[in-house]
Amino acid sequence: MAGALDLYRSMTLRSYDLVLLDVGLPDEDGVSIAAHLRKLSPRVGIVMLTGYDSGPDRMRGLRAGADAYLPKPVDMEEVVTTLHNLARWVVPEANPAHARTKWRLDDRGWCILTPGGVEIEMNLAERQVMAMLAAAAGIPVQRETLIASLVKNAYEFDPHRLEMLVHRLRKKCQQLAEEELPLRAVRGIGYVLNW
């Protein structure tokens, strides 16, 4: 990713177990990004790469939330080994029983994974709506907000198209997975995804 903004946008679509972070990013200081990531996701593993190798710089990075602080130039084998060792602590072990009990978006955001393990592919519009709803984490999202995620000019968009999109997505889940997508209309507001 090119910078902090790309990372933050990406985090609305998927979660990360490990982040390899350069301190010298163009749009935000890597140390402040590490502090922000640590608040947002306490279990994420953060490895910082930097050209600043003084003791105070290292301590600043570690205090901000980095798990490891590697000075440049860095040996790639050291980076890989550090990430591998950190992954043992931060990446949860796979629990197949738990994985089958929860709806979720796949890591790329293009499929819905059902509790039964069925992958349901989505088109771009479905993906954008589902990403907004998933990011809201059980809080209703206004119709206007969902429409704005689909088009530049919301006034030229027929709101019934959003209703049809949701209807088709629910129907697709029911037909392909024989399970009901936990996506509900909230009268006077919009939609909520409870998963």
N, C-alpha and C positions, 0 to 999 in steps of 0.2 A: 504494500500500500504506500501511497505517496506521502501521507502525513496523518496527523491526528484526526482531521475531519473524515478521511476515508475509513479510519479505524472505528470511530464512533458510529458512523453510518452502518458499517458492516456489523457492528455489535447489536444493532436493532434487528438484524436478520438471523443471526446465529450467535452461539456462545463459543468461547475459546477456552481451552485448558491451559495453553502456553502462548506467551507473546514474546517475540524477539524484538527489542525496541532500541532504535538508535537514538542517542541523546540529542544529536544535532539535527532535528527535523525542522523544515522551513516554517511551519505554521504554529507550532507550539513546542515548548521545551520538553524533552523526553522525561525529565524528572517530574514535571507537573502532570504529564500523561500517566506516568507510573503511579503517582499519588491518586489520580482520578480513577484509574483502573482498579487499584487496591480497594477503594471505597465502593465502587460498583460491583466488584466481583472478588471478594476476599480470598477465594481459593485459586484464582488464576496464578499461574507461574509466570514470573516476569524476569527475563534475562536482558540486561542492558549492555549495548555495545557503545563504546565511546572512545574518543581521542583524548579525553580528559582523564589523566591517570594519577592525579595527586590524591593523597590520603583524604583531604576534606571533600574532594569531588566524589570519591568512592563512597564515603560515609553519607553524603547528601543523597546519592542514588539509592543506597540501601535503606536509609531512613524513610525515603519516599515510598518504599514498598518493593523495590527490586529484590529478587531472591539471589541473583548473581550479577556481578558487574565485571565485564570483560573489556580490558583496554585494547584499542586498535594499535597496530595491526594484530588481528586475532587469527589463530590457527583454526581452520574449519573443523578439524577433528575435536578440538577443545569445545567449540560451540555445540557440536552434535552430542558429545559426551555430557556436557552440562545440561542440555535439553533432555536427554535420555534420563539422566539421574533425577532431574527435577520432576519429570513426568511420573516417576514412581510414587511421588508424594502427592501430586495434585490431580492426576487423572484418575477418576474413580474406576474401580474394577467393573467390568461388564457384569450386569445382573440380568440375565435373560428373563427372569420372572417379572422383574420390575419393568423392563423394556416393553413387554407385551401388555402392560396395563395402562399405558398412557398414549394419548394422541400427541403428535409433535411434527414440526417441520424438519425435513432432512437438513444436513449441514449446508447444502447449496441453496436451499430455499425453494427448489423447484418441485418438490414432492411433499405430500402429506403422508406421514407414516401412521398407520392405524394401530390400535392396541393389538390387533391380530397379526401385525407385521406386513400388511398390504401397503404397497407404495402407490399413491394416487398422484399422477402427474398433473401439473397445473400450467395454464397458459400465463402470459405476462400479467394480465389484468387480475387474474385470480391470485397470483403470487403477491402482487402489490397489496391487495386487500388483506390477504391472510397475514402478510408480514406486519401490517399496521395493527391488526387485531391481536396477533401473538405478542407484539411488543407492549401492548396495553395490559397484558397479564391479568385478564379477567375483569377489566374495567371497560364499561361501554364506550364505544368510539362513535362520535357523531357521524351521521350520513355525509354531511358537508366535508368532513375531514377525509373520509374514505374516497369521496368523489374527487377531492383535490389531489389525492395521490394518483388518480387515474388520468386526469386531464389538466391542461394548463388553465383553461377557462371553464370554471365550474358552472357558469351561467348557460353555457351552450350544451350542457350534458343533461340528458333526460334522466331524472332520478330513478325511473322505472328500470333503466338499464342495470343499475346497481342491484335492485331487487332480483332481476333475472339472473345476474351473475351469481348471486348467493343461492338462488334456487337451483341453478344448474350444478353448482359445486356440491350442494347437499345431495342432489340426485346422483351425481357421479360417485360420491362416497357410498351411498346406499347400494347402488348397482354393483360397483366393483368390489366393495369390502363387506357388503351386507351389514354395515354398521352405520349408525346415525352420527353425523358430524356434530359436535357440541357447539354449534354456532346458532345463536338465538337473536331474534329481533327484540329490541327494547323500544317499546312504544314511545313515540315522540322524541327519541334520541338517535338511535342507529342500531348498531349490532354489538354483541359481546361474544367472545370466544372463551368458553370455560373448559380449559384442559390443563 
